[in-house]
Amino acid sequence: MDKLRAMITGIQGYVPEYRLTNKELEELVETNDEWIVSRTGIKERRILKGEDQGTSVMGAEAVKGLLEKTGIDPLDVDLIICATVTPDMPFPATANIIADMVGAKNSFSFDIGAACSGFLYALQMGSQFIQTGTHKKVIVVGADKMSSIVNYKDRTTCILFGDGAGAVMLEPTTEDLGVVDAILKSDGSGAPYLHMKAGGSRRPATQETLDADEHYAYQEGSSVFKFAVTNMADVSAEIMEKNGLTSDDIAWLVPHQANLRIINATANRMGIGSDKVMMNIEKYGNTTAATIPLCLWDYESQLKKGDNLVLAAFGGGFTWGSIYLKWGYDPK
């Protein structure tokens, strides 16, 4: 194969130490462990504590671990893309801050905001930089501090989200490995159902927006669930059909960890059993852009060179998509 592809050559994750359990949430809102687990599959989620601790802190830890693991000098990194909806600040980009924290002085960097689909968008964009032949080492980060925009008086959202980060290294290969195909989609008419109303240029922060709790994530659960179940499942089946893949060909489905029922619906649509589905929602919850790289990190020891993986996500926007890739290396 002469064509360049972008291959994942390393994966690293980071989650904060603090565990927010369902039991603790029972003291904050009217809910219980059985209700949360039966509807979402979540038992606990990690929360980043401390003053002046933003998304960049977690992203930088993941990237530092990735560089150490792959033995790559930070000065050799060409590009860092960070997928996040909880940037440290509106500007500069969180990717700029991460690059500075890890010493990637020769890279350029920017953020992508596509909510829970952000890592897929960023991975495909990073892959295309590799495919042009102009970039040799691209780091893609998915990181979110969702606790910073969650209202812990709202039981419809506070039970779902956690904090975390994951990062992958992309490098070129001419082997039949790496990112093979992607289908990425969006529909802005979904904005009313999943959004954060204030804090942007449309509704800058005022006392009124603060009093109205408009700086927190809002989700109309039933509408989002219906759209997610259909579209995340359909796009996963679509990428299989497009590339002539059967359920037997798939080693792993790597789904966004939003809700156990959405994950199961996607697996069923693809015709694969639960033994081929990466799952860690029970211990991290929904970490938005970080869920897919955190899955890859947790399951790295079970991945084999050449394994066919389908990555699938759905998020605010609405945004959704799938990526078909062939894993690049055997367990070390």
N, C-alpha and C positions, 0 to 999 in steps of 0.2 A: 504494500500500500504506500503510494508516494505522497498522498495528501496529508497535510499536518492536521492532527487532532490535539485537543487539550485533554490531558490525562491528569487525574487526581493522583498526586505522588505523596500526599500526607494529609492527615486529618487530626485536629486537636479541638477539644472542648474546654469550657470553663463554666462552672456553676458556683454561686456563692454558698457559703457554709450554712446560713440560716435556713431551716426547714419550717415552712408554714403548713401545719397539718390541718386536716379537716376538723379535728377536735378543737383547734384554736379558732377556726372560723365559726364554729358553733357559738362561741362567746361574742362574736362580732355581729352576726346576722342570723336570721331565723332559717336554719338549715341543719342538716345532720350528715354524718359520715355515709350512712347507707344511701341517702338520697343523692349525694354527690357522686359516689362511686358507681351507682347503678345507671346514672344518666351520662356521666362523662368518662369514667374510668380513672379519675384522678384521686390519689390518696394524699399527696403533699406536693408542694412546689417550693422552689428556692427563691429567697428574697435578698437583694443586695442592701445591706444596712450601712450606716455611717454617713458622716457629713462629706459633701463634695464628691460623692461617688456616683459617677454617671456610667452610661453604656460603654464609653471608651475604656473604662477600667477593666471590664469583663472582656471586651474585644482584644485589648492589648495582651491580657493574660493568655488568651487562646492563641494569639499570633506568636507570642514569645515561646510558648510550648511547641508550636508548630515548627518554628525556625530551629529550635534545639533538636527536635525529633528528626527533622529532615537534614540537619547539618548544613543549612543554607545561611550564608552571611546576609544579614539584613541589608547591606549595601548592594547586594545583587538583585534585590526585589525591584521589579519594574513598575508594578501597579498594585494598589490595594483598593478593592471595592468593598464598601460596607453597606449591607442591607439592614435598615433599621427604620422604625417609626418613632423611636424615642431617642433622638440625637441628644448629645450633651447640651446643645444650644442650636438655635436656627442656623447660625454660621459662626465659625468655620465648620466644615463637614466633620463628622465624627471620624471618618477615615483619615482626614488630615491629622487629627489629634493622635489616633492610633499609630500612624506612620512615625510621628515624632517620638512617641513613647517607646517604640521598639527600635528606633534608630535606622528606619528605612529611608535614609536621606536622599537616595537617588530615585525613589519612586514618585509617581504622581498618584493622587488618590481622590476618591469622591464617594458620595453616598447614593443609594437608591432607596426610594420610599415606595414599596409596593406591599406593605403590611405582611401578612403571613406567606405571601408568594414571593417576597423580596429575595430570598436566597436563590430561588430558581431563576428569577430575572437576572440577578447578579452573576450567577454561575454561567448562564448562557452568554452574557456580555463579556465576561472574562474569557470564556472559551473562544469567542470571536477575535479578541485581541491576540490570542495565541495563534489562531488559524491564519492570521495575516502574515505571520512570520516576523513581526516587528517586536513582539514581547516574548520573553523566555520564561519568566517567573512571575506569575500573577497570584495574588492571595485574595480569596473571596471570603468575607466575614459575614456571618448572620448574627446579629446581637440586638437584644432588647431588654430594657429595664421597664417591664410592663407595670411593675408596682408603682412607678412614678405617675401613671395615668389611670390607675384603677381606683374606683370609689369603693372603699371597704365598708360602705353602708348599703351597697347595691349587690344583693346576692346573685343576681343574674350574671354578673361579670367577675366579681371578686373571687369566686370559687374556681375560675378557669385559668387565670394567668399567673405566670411566674417569670423569673429573670434568668438569663443565661446567654452564652455566646459559643459559637463554633466557627472554625476557620479551616479552609482547605487550601492546599498549594496546587496550582495548575502549572504543568510544564508540557512542552510539545513532545509528540511522539509520532512516528510513522507506522507503528504497529496498529493492529486492529483492536485498539483499546481507546478508552476515554469517552468524551461526550460525542455521541453519535447523532442525536436528533433532539429537537425541542419543539413543543407546541405551547405557546404562551398567549393568554387571552385576557381581556379586560372589558368591563361594562360599567361605565360611570353612573348609570341609572340606579346602581345599587347603593350609592352614597347615603341615602337617607336611612338605610337599615344598619349600617356599621360605619361609625365615624367618631371623631372628636370635634365637637361643634366650634369651640372657641380656641384662641391662641394663635390663629393664623391671621392673614391680612384681611379676611372677610369680617372676622369678629375678634379684634385685638383684645387683650386682657383688660378688663375694667372691673370695678367693684361689682357691677351688675352680673357680669359673666361668672365671677367667682361665687357670688351668692347663689347663682342658679346651677352650680355644679357642672358648668359647661366645659371644664378643662379635663374631664374624664372620658374614657372610652365609653361609647354608647353602642349597644347592640340590641336589635330586635330579633330575639333568639329564633323564633319559629320561621321567619322569612329567610334568615341567614342559613339556618339548618337545611331547609328545603332546597335552596339554590346550591349549597355546598355539596349535599349528597348527590344531586344530579350531575353537576358540572365537574367535580373532582373525579367522580367515577367515569364519566363519559370521556374526559380527556385522557385518562389513563388507558382506557380501552382503545381509544383512537390512536395513540402512539404505538400500541402493540400491533394493531392492524396495519398501520402505515409502514411498519418495519418488518412485517411478516412474522411476528412473534406469537407463539402459543403460550399458554400458562405453564407448560413444561419447560419452556425456554427461560423463564424468569427465575432467577435465583432469589431476588428480594424485591419486595415493594417497600419503598422508603416514603411513607406518607407524612404529611404535616400532622402534628399531634394536637388536634383541636378538640376532638370528641371521638370516643371509642366507636360510636354508632356510625359516624361518617367514615372512619377508617375501615370498619367491617363492610360497609356498603361498597367501598372502592375495591376491596379485595374480592368480594363476591362478583362484582361486575367484570373483573379481570379473570375470574375463575381460579383463583389461587387460595390455598388454605392458610390458616393463621400461622403455620410453621414457617411461612415465607414472608411474614409481615414484621417489619421492625417496629417495636413498640417500647416507649419509655414514658408515656403520658402519665402513668401512675406515680412517678417520682419527681417529674419536672413540671407537669401541667403544660399549658400552652405558652411557650416562650417566643411566639410570633416568628420572627425571621430566623431564630436559632434552632427551631425544632428539628429540621432535617439534618444539619451538620451534627447536632448532638446525637441523633440516632446513629449516624455513620460512625461517630466516635465510640459510642457504646458497643457497637457491633463489629468494630474493625477486626477483632481477632477471629471472627467467623467468616470474613470475606476472603475470597480467593481471586487470584489474577484471572481476568476474563469473565468473571461473573456478570450476568446481565441484570442491571438494576433499573427499576422505574421509580423516579422521584416524582411525587405529586403533591400539589398544594392548592389551597383556596384561601383567599383573604379579602380584607376590606378593599373597596374600589368600585365594584367587585373586581378582584384579580384572581386568576387561576391558571394552572398549567401543569405540564409534565415534561420530564427530561428522561431520555433513554441514554444510559451510559454503560460502558464496560469497565469494570473495576481494574485498576492498574497494577496491583501488586499483591503478593501473598503475605500472610501474617508473618511478622518478624519474631 
